[in-house]
Each structure stands twice: as structure tokens, then as C-alpha cells.
Amino acid sequence: MAESDCLFCKIANGDVPASVVRESARTIAFRDINPQAPTHVLVITKDHWFSVGELANGDPDLLAEMLREAVAVAADEGLPGHRIVFNTGSAAGQTVWHVHAHVLGGRGLAWPPG
């Protein structure tokens, strides 16, 4: 997929609106439009990276910034506990081909469920 076709690149560039909760020089965090928990925020890179593995190998400092921002989102949201999830590839549920971390919280998220 070309970066010009990437939904998250369009959000990062301000071409598509999003409910932004936090922003740094190289990341942006916004509420997921299809939340899977009471708090569900996505943290993305402003530059296009396909996956967390690609980012880890190509710019580990940016990956660390993403994680710091995800932790800050959880603190800003007042979450007593949270989960940070990266889906990589369609078999793992990745549907947007731009690296993003899901920050989930606001209900019990103990593992295994049940």
C-alpha cells in the first residue's frame, strides 16, 4: 500500500479527522472508532512504518517513544491497569498497514480471560 492510501498517514497529516488525545513530535494518539474496551486509544507513528517489527529494526528510538506515549495515554486516562497490544499481519488481526499500538483499559483485562 502506498503511503498516500494509508488511513493512519492521512490522520497523522491532518487530512482525516480523529479524536486526538495526545501528540508528540513523532507520534499521535487518538481514540479508536471501534473500541474493544471502555478506553481504547491508538498510538501511531507520524512516519509510515508497516509493523512493529519493521519499526524495531529500522528506528528503535521511535518505538521507545511510541511505548512512552502509550504509557502516558494510560496515565492521562487514569487507568489503574492497561494493556498495550501490537497486531502484526492479517493473521493477528492487523487491518491497517501502519504500525500502531492499542492502549486498552477501563475494565478487567486479566489473562487468560474467563
C-alpha positions, 0 to 999 in steps of 0.5 A, a space after each residue: 500500500 502506498 503511503 498516500 492510501 494509508 488511513 493512519 498517514 492521512 490522520 497523522 497529516 491532518 487530512 482525516 479527522 480523529 479524536 486526538 488525545 495526545 501528540 508528540 513530535 513523532 507520534 499521535 494518539 487518538 481514540 479508536 472508532 471501534 473500541 474493544 474496551 471502555 478506553 481504547 486509544 491508538 498510538 501511531 507513528 507520524 512516519 509510515 512504518 508497516 509493523 512493529 517489527 519493521 519499526 524495531 529494526 529500522 528506528 528503535 528510538 521511535 518505538 521507545 517513544 511510541 511505548 512512552 506515549 502509550 504509557 502516558 495515554 494510560 496515565 492521562 486516562 487514569 487507568 489503574 491497569 492497561 494493556 498495550 497490544 501490537 497486531 502484526 499481519 492479517 493473521 493477528 488481526 492487523 487491518 491497517 498497514 501502519 504500525 500502531 499500538 492499542 492502549 486498552 483499559 477501563 475494565 478487567 483485562 486479566 489473562 487468560 480471560 474467563 
